[in-house]
């Protein structure tokens, strides 16, 4: 009953579409991760199927209404009516999508990883708990951040798993610093609410604030001693209604903090290029900064604080707890040693070091998304 009422509520607020979707060679399952994907499909006709309840196609809903599973039936009817050759999606944790080719065997399916993955609260936990690895999903192409994530997915997926890094990151040119780098950039992961991990609810203080307090306390002290500027790259974008809440949150930790806000001129990615060192815990942007070749420090202490596995640096890679630019331990001495290493290492040696440890196995980069472009071009011929 609750699920039915939830669907009714979504229907009330959704935009209603009263005409059937048109036939198209390409169907986007969910709105694309980034509009730049459209330039890789040439002039091919495409259709977008909303799957988040923002809009609903009324004729297809009527056809689906008497099914046991209305949502599944609606999606299947939508795909059947559009009759695409190729489905592209960046919703990488949707079991309907993963299971799609059992019913639509002749449609090519391409999935793009849309963010850094921890174990709990994401696709990996769901796969381990709910799916038999002997009954693998069939995916034509799954584009992942790195080799380690791809290897984990191979337990459950048959298909071509290709490491490309972050689709959005790949499409943004690296910026030449506009001035001498003298700032440390801390990446915010602020959110208003807590969340469930491993069937346990953690408050916002436990999962966000406690981490920020520990790291910022160290960074404030370190930048003062080394005459560096500390900036915080806020998660909220310019003109976002949550921006002032995030600013107030950080000011409650320290009233003298400096903030950077991404806008149309300087994206979050480009701001990481301008920093002497980028520091963060486990956000996608910190890993994307590493892929861009920026000096990046990972203080991946969330798992230690919460006593939760699957939150360590580079998970699911099996690597040591502390390295030259990362640590999973809460230790100011380790933090300081990492920043000292990054500051004293010249850029060429840093590049060589990343190559030597095969950082692309953690997160790759495929500038201009040439691999996706090539494969999509072949699939839509």
FENNORVEN-V568432 format. One record per residue. N is the residue number from 1. RES is the residue in three letters. OMEGA is omega as a letter, one per 20 degrees, with the letter a starting at -180 (none if undefined). Layout:
n = (N N)
res = (RES RES)
omega = (OMEGA OMEGA)
This chain:
n = (1 2 3 4 5 6 7 8 9 10 11 12 13 14 15 16 17 18 19 20 21 22 23 24 25 26 27 28 29 30 31 32 33 34 35 36 37 38 39 40 41 42 43 44 45 46 47 48 49 50 51 52 53 54 55 56 57 58 59 60 61 62 63 64 65 66 67 68 69 70 71 72 73 74 75 76 77 78 79 80 81 82 83 84 85 86 87 88 89 90 91 92 93 94 95 96 97 98 99 100 101 102 103 104 105 106 107 108 109 110 111 112 113 114 115 116 117 118 119 120 121 122 123 124 125 126 127 128 129 130 131 132 133 134 135 136 137 138 139 140 141 142 143 144 145 146 147 148 149 150 151 152 153 154 155 156 157 158 159 160 161 162 163 164 165 166 167 168 169 170 171 172 173 174 175 176 177 178 179 180 181 182 183 184 185 186 187 188 189 190 191 192 193 194 195 196 197 198 199 200 201 202 203 204 205 206 207 208 209 210 211 212 213 214 215 216 217 218 219 220 221 222 223 224 225 226 227 228 229 230 231 232 233 234 235 236 237 238 239 240 241 242 243 244 245 246 247 248 249 250 251 252 253 254 255 256 257 258 259 260 261 262 263 264 265 266 267 268 269 270 271 272 273 274 275 276 277 278 279 280 281 282 283 284 285 286 287 288 289 290 291 292 293 294 295 296 297 298 299 300 301 302 303 304 305 306 307 308 309 310 311 312 313 314 315 316 317 318 319 320 321 322 323 324 325 326 327 328 329 330 331 332 333 334 335 336 337 338 339 340 341 342 343 344 345 346 347 348 349 350 351 352 353 354 355 356 357 358 359 360 361 362 363 364 365 366 367 368 369 370 371 372 373 374 375 376 377 378 379 380 381)
res = (UNK UNK UNK UNK UNK UNK UNK UNK UNK UNK UNK UNK UNK UNK UNK UNK UNK UNK UNK UNK UNK UNK UNK UNK UNK UNK UNK UNK UNK UNK UNK UNK UNK UNK UNK UNK UNK UNK UNK UNK UNK UNK UNK UNK UNK UNK UNK UNK UNK UNK UNK UNK UNK UNK UNK UNK UNK UNK UNK UNK UNK UNK UNK UNK UNK UNK UNK UNK UNK UNK UNK UNK UNK UNK UNK UNK UNK UNK UNK UNK UNK UNK UNK UNK UNK UNK UNK UNK UNK UNK UNK UNK UNK UNK UNK UNK UNK UNK UNK UNK UNK UNK UNK UNK UNK UNK UNK UNK UNK UNK UNK UNK UNK UNK UNK UNK UNK UNK UNK UNK UNK UNK UNK UNK UNK UNK UNK UNK UNK UNK UNK UNK UNK UNK UNK UNK UNK UNK UNK UNK UNK UNK UNK UNK UNK UNK UNK UNK UNK UNK UNK UNK UNK UNK UNK UNK UNK UNK UNK UNK UNK UNK UNK UNK UNK UNK UNK UNK UNK UNK UNK UNK UNK UNK UNK UNK UNK UNK UNK UNK UNK UNK UNK UNK UNK UNK UNK UNK UNK UNK UNK UNK UNK UNK UNK UNK UNK UNK UNK UNK UNK UNK UNK UNK UNK UNK UNK UNK UNK UNK UNK UNK UNK UNK UNK UNK UNK UNK UNK UNK UNK UNK UNK UNK UNK UNK UNK UNK UNK UNK UNK UNK UNK UNK UNK UNK UNK UNK UNK UNK UNK UNK UNK UNK UNK UNK UNK UNK UNK UNK UNK UNK UNK UNK UNK UNK UNK UNK UNK UNK UNK UNK UNK UNK UNK UNK UNK UNK UNK UNK UNK UNK UNK UNK UNK UNK UNK UNK UNK UNK UNK UNK UNK UNK UNK UNK UNK UNK UNK UNK UNK UNK UNK UNK UNK UNK UNK UNK UNK UNK UNK UNK UNK UNK UNK UNK UNK UNK UNK UNK UNK UNK UNK UNK UNK UNK UNK UNK UNK UNK UNK UNK UNK UNK UNK UNK UNK UNK UNK UNK UNK UNK UNK UNK UNK UNK UNK UNK UNK UNK UNK UNK UNK UNK UNK UNK UNK UNK UNK UNK UNK UNK UNK UNK UNK UNK UNK UNK UNK UNK UNK UNK UNK UNK UNK UNK UNK UNK UNK UNK UNK UNK UNK UNK UNK UNK UNK UNK UNK UNK UNK)
omega = (a a r r r r r r r a a a a r a r a r r r r r a r a r r r a r a r a a r r a a r a r r a r a r r r r a a r r r a r a r a r r r a a a r r r a a r r r r r r r a r a r r a r a r r r r r a a a a r a r a a a r a a a a r r a a a a r a r r a r a a r a a a r a r a a a a r a r r a r r r a r r a a r a a a r r r r a a r a a r a r r a r r a a a a a a a a a r a r a a r r a r a r a r a r r a r a a r r r r r r r r r r r r a a a a a r a a a a a r r a r r a a r a a r r r r r r r a r r a r a r a a a a r a r r r a r r r r a a a r a r a a r a a r r r a a r r r a a r r r a r a a r r a r r r r r r a r r r a r r r a a a a r a a a a r r r a r r r j r r a a a a r a a r r r a r a a r r r a a r a r r a a a a r a a r r r r r r r a r r a r r r r a r r a a r a a r a a a r r r a a r none)
